[in-house]
Amino acid sequence: MPTIDRINAARVVIYLNDHRPAHVHVVQGDCRAVLILHCPDGPPELRENIGFFRTEMRHILEECISRLALFCGEWERHHGPGRQNS
């Protein structure tokens, strides 16, 4: 589970044996979120949030939007090219 980025104290990770569609996990302590990336054009979509406050989640989503190209590139690097939202 490589950490591909950080948003404040939260780690943004991609699991190596994960499934499509392209997505990232955001982890901080007991808090977890999953964002579907909708590569290559976005926008990212919140699939699951456990424990993050609404304001924290809004900030995380904004940061994911601004880093979408990085996250999609990392997903492709770990999972290979191809349709990312299938």
Residue frames as qw, qx, qy, qz and C-alpha x, y, z in Angstrom:
[[0.000, 0.891, 0.455, 0.000, 0.00, 0.00, 0.00],
 [0.491, 0.119, 0.001, 0.863, 2.19, 2.83, -1.23],
 [0.047, -0.802, -0.311, 0.508, 1.56, 6.31, 0.10],
 [0.522, 0.484, 0.383, 0.589, 1.37, 8.46, -3.02],
 [0.055, 0.577, 0.006, 0.815, 0.76, 11.80, -1.31],
 [0.264, -0.388, -0.671, 0.575, -0.27, 13.50, 1.91],
 [0.147, -0.674, -0.293, -0.662, -3.07, 15.93, 2.59],
 [0.416, -0.714, 0.295, -0.479, -2.23, 17.57, 5.87],
 [0.376, -0.440, 0.785, -0.221, -1.80, 14.62, 8.27],
 [0.867, 0.212, 0.348, -0.287, -3.76, 12.19, 6.07],
 [0.289, -0.315, 0.783, 0.452, -2.02, 9.67, 3.80],
 [0.725, 0.450, -0.080, -0.514, -3.31, 9.11, 0.28],
 [0.380, -0.320, 0.858, 0.130, -2.73, 5.48, -0.65],
 [0.745, 0.296, -0.357, -0.479, -3.35, 3.05, -3.49],
 [0.763, -0.252, 0.586, -0.104, -3.56, -0.65, -2.65],
 [0.015, 0.454, -0.763, -0.460, -1.45, -2.70, -5.06],
 [0.046, 0.137, 0.974, 0.176, -3.98, -5.54, -5.36],
 [0.309, 0.419, 0.427, -0.739, -7.02, -3.27, -5.60],
 [0.408, 0.484, 0.751, 0.189, -9.85, -3.25, -8.14],
 [0.034, 0.185, 0.314, 0.931, -11.14, -0.78, -10.69],
 [0.385, 0.852, 0.086, 0.346, -12.48, 1.86, -10.99],
 [0.489, 0.317, -0.328, 0.744, -9.46, 4.00, -10.26],
 [0.470, -0.818, -0.189, -0.273, -9.66, 5.29, -6.69],
 [0.319, 0.420, -0.585, 0.617, -7.58, 6.34, -3.70],
 [0.624, -0.586, -0.504, 0.115, -7.88, 5.69, 0.01],
 [0.040, 0.679, -0.278, 0.678, -7.33, 8.56, 2.44],
 [0.765, -0.365, -0.502, 0.172, -6.23, 7.39, 5.88],
 [0.064, 0.563, -0.391, 0.725, -5.63, 9.33, 9.09],
 [0.296, -0.209, 0.714, -0.599, -5.77, 7.55, 12.44],
 [0.365, 0.262, 0.868, -0.212, -9.18, 5.88, 12.68],
 [0.467, 0.649, 0.116, -0.589, -10.58, 7.96, 9.79],
 [0.425, 0.002, 0.776, 0.466, -10.90, 6.48, 6.31],
 [0.507, 0.633, 0.121, -0.572, -12.28, 7.72, 3.00],
 [0.549, 0.110, 0.698, 0.447, -12.41, 6.34, -0.53],
 [0.300, 0.693, -0.020, -0.655, -12.56, 8.63, -3.54],
 [0.721, 0.401, 0.508, 0.245, -13.36, 7.43, -7.05],
 [0.314, -0.427, 0.251, 0.810, -11.08, 9.40, -9.37],
 [0.571, 0.725, 0.355, -0.150, -12.99, 9.29, -12.69],
 [0.354, -0.484, 0.484, 0.637, -9.70, 9.44, -14.58],
 [0.568, 0.052, -0.123, 0.812, -8.54, 11.24, -16.54],
 [0.016, 0.513, 0.190, 0.837, -10.89, 14.22, -16.28],
 [0.048, -0.151, -0.674, 0.722, -12.58, 13.81, -12.91],
 [0.164, -0.675, 0.454, -0.559, -14.06, 15.14, -10.85],
 [0.233, 0.078, -0.916, 0.317, -13.28, 12.81, -7.96],
 [0.627, -0.419, -0.285, -0.592, -16.33, 11.46, -6.15],
 [0.273, -0.375, 0.725, -0.509, -16.59, 10.52, -2.49],
 [0.628, -0.077, -0.721, -0.285, -17.58, 6.85, -2.23],
 [0.731, -0.471, -0.482, 0.112, -17.10, 6.35, 1.49],
 [0.064, 0.624, -0.375, 0.683, -16.23, 8.42, 4.56],
 [0.748, -0.474, -0.456, 0.091, -15.68, 6.98, 8.00],
 [0.623, -0.519, -0.266, 0.522, -14.76, 9.50, 10.66],
 [0.319, 0.101, 0.108, 0.936, -13.70, 12.62, 8.76],
 [0.122, 0.623, 0.421, -0.648, -15.65, 15.76, 9.63],
 [0.514, 0.751, 0.411, 0.049, -17.53, 17.43, 6.78],
 [0.083, 0.962, -0.205, -0.162, -15.05, 20.34, 6.65],
 [0.441, -0.494, 0.697, 0.275, -12.08, 17.95, 6.57],
 [0.630, 0.292, 0.698, 0.177, -13.71, 15.94, 3.80],
 [0.389, 0.901, 0.178, -0.072, -14.39, 19.07, 1.76],
 [0.103, -0.849, 0.467, 0.226, -10.71, 20.05, 2.03],
 [0.553, -0.200, 0.777, 0.225, -9.59, 16.52, 1.09],
 [0.602, 0.573, 0.551, 0.075, -11.88, 16.53, -1.93],
 [0.232, 0.959, -0.072, -0.142, -10.59, 19.94, -3.06],
 [0.276, -0.673, 0.643, 0.239, -7.01, 18.70, -2.76],
 [0.628, 0.098, 0.754, 0.167, -7.85, 15.54, -4.72],
 [0.516, 0.805, 0.290, -0.040, -9.31, 17.68, -7.49],
 [0.090, 0.932, -0.321, -0.145, -6.13, 19.75, -7.68],
 [0.264, -0.530, 0.795, 0.134, -3.95, 16.60, -7.69],
 [0.865, 0.271, 0.269, -0.324, -6.10, 14.49, -10.01],
 [0.663, 0.634, -0.395, -0.054, -3.44, 14.10, -12.72],
 [0.012, -0.547, 0.790, -0.277, -0.92, 12.88, -10.12],
 [0.618, -0.097, 0.662, -0.413, -3.36, 10.39, -8.59],
 [0.858, 0.428, 0.074, -0.274, -4.50, 9.06, -11.99],
 [0.475, 0.669, -0.570, 0.047, -0.87, 8.68, -13.04],
 [0.215, -0.416, 0.817, -0.337, -0.06, 6.76, -9.87],
 [0.799, 0.120, 0.437, -0.395, -3.09, 4.51, -10.33],
 [0.798, 0.558, -0.176, -0.147, -1.96, 3.71, -13.88],
 [0.197, 0.659, -0.705, 0.172, 1.61, 3.15, -12.75],
 [0.358, -0.264, 0.818, -0.365, 0.49, 0.55, -10.20],
 [0.653, 0.259, 0.636, -0.318, -2.41, -1.02, -12.11],
 [0.420, 0.097, 0.705, 0.563, -1.50, -0.53, -15.76],
 [0.190, 0.166, -0.238, -0.938, -3.00, 1.47, -18.59],
 [0.084, -0.356, -0.890, -0.274, -6.51, 1.08, -19.86],
 [0.337, -0.618, -0.320, -0.634, -9.97, 2.36, -19.21],
 [0.152, 0.198, -0.663, 0.706, -9.88, 3.54, -15.66],
 [0.465, -0.051, 0.332, -0.819, -13.60, 3.77, -14.94],
 [0.698, 0.032, -0.563, -0.441, -14.67, 0.37, -16.21]]
